[in-house]
Amino acid sequence: MTETVADSMDRPSSDRSLAVVAREWTRIGITGFGGPPAHIALLRRLMVDRKGWVDAREFQDANAACGLLPGPASTQMSIFCAYRVAGPAGAIVGGIGFIAPAVILVIALSALFLTKSPPLWIRGAGAGAGSAVAAVAVQAARSLITPSVEAVRGDRARTARWAAYLVAGAAAAVLLGPYLVLALLACGALELTVQQRTQPLAGFWLLTPAAVSIGGLGALAWTAFKVGALSFGGGFVIIPLMQGDAVHTYHWMTNAQFLNAVALGQVTPGPVVATVAAVGYAAHGVLGGVLAAFVAFTPSFSFILLGGGRFERIRGNTKARGFLDGAGPAAIGAILGAAVLLAAALNHVWEFAILAAAAVALLVFKRGVVSTLLAAGAIGVIAALAGASVPV
């Protein structure tokens, strides 16, 4: 990626106005069902195939560079693509267009699903969809394992460390809850130390503030910050980062409501990290949902806007790659640990039956996540109306 942003913007191509960016990125935000793979496919179709704003190699390199950053990679890729088209203003307009539909939908649905006394059919739909999310987490982890392990195949020492980081991440997700981020940082720092033969970055351990234990807006902001700036691997790694705080530490929501929130983040289009808005809503209403989303997505904008034209160099940064070589496998392990936590939150036999059916649909028959969750929700409605016990 040697071409500068200015060079790219000087290239003759389709209209690069902010109006075009707002329209195209909002369209992706509204139609981007299916998580990061769908987002990247839609962005590639727009940037490379339809508009010719970048070539295929540039797009591939930018996507790889975004994968080296903490936080939601597809969101950062969306913001970066908008930056390449219309500069800093484009990054802001395009990023908001991509993110806002998901946040609005999640908050609106949270008002329906997370009320104290939702209708029986709503409770059934939430319980049904929530029962399936552990299987979705396993599917997400499986999709990440193959490319991750390929990077270390043939090197016994690195493979052994990869496996150790995976196990450490899984154990930390189950045992440490909101302090999972420390394990991710420790694995990244350890691998960086091994590769660079330097001292670990001990300052990472100072990132946990002491003044957020009261459960107010400060605590919510810290939870959202971990999701947006300190998660490696994106997607389901945010679940253990949120669940410990939301359910066990601050009691903003029950386990059943948290499962509903995760399901909402999966069935809505746009970035999965918008799930944090549901946690924010449960904590402090609409204001909390907006605050959580703002804090969680601000790092993604900052990485692109502050990096500017130098952002492309991150892929060649050996320290960034070394850190991710440790934090990445740990994040995959954390997703597997999240699946354990999500399954443990189920209470009724019929919920476990839905989980088993979803696992078969996703892992054996390779059905889509959205269709699987919607089917699980429909079964939940039927079960609730038939008299099955439904979580409160």
Protein Blocks (a to p, Z undefined) as FASTA:
>chain_A
ZZcfklmmmpgcddfbfklmmmmmmmmmmmmghijmlmmmmmmmmmmmmnomacfklmmm
mmmmmmmpgcjfklmmmmmmmmmmnojmlmmmmmmmmmmmmmmmmmmmmmmmmmmbdcfk
lmmmmmmmmmmmmmmmmmmmmmmmmmmmmmmgoiaklmmmmmmmmmmmmmmmmmnmmmmm
mmmmmmmmmmmmmmnopacdfklmmmpcfklmnopaklmmmmmmmmmmmcghiamlmmmm
mmmmmmmmnopacfklmmmmmmmmmmpgcjfklmmmmmmmmmnojmlmmmmmmmmmmmmm
mmmmmnmmmlmmmmmmmklmmmmmmmmmmmmmmmmmmmmmmmmmpmbfklmmmmmmmmmm
mmmnopafklmmmmmmmmmmmmmmnopacdZZ
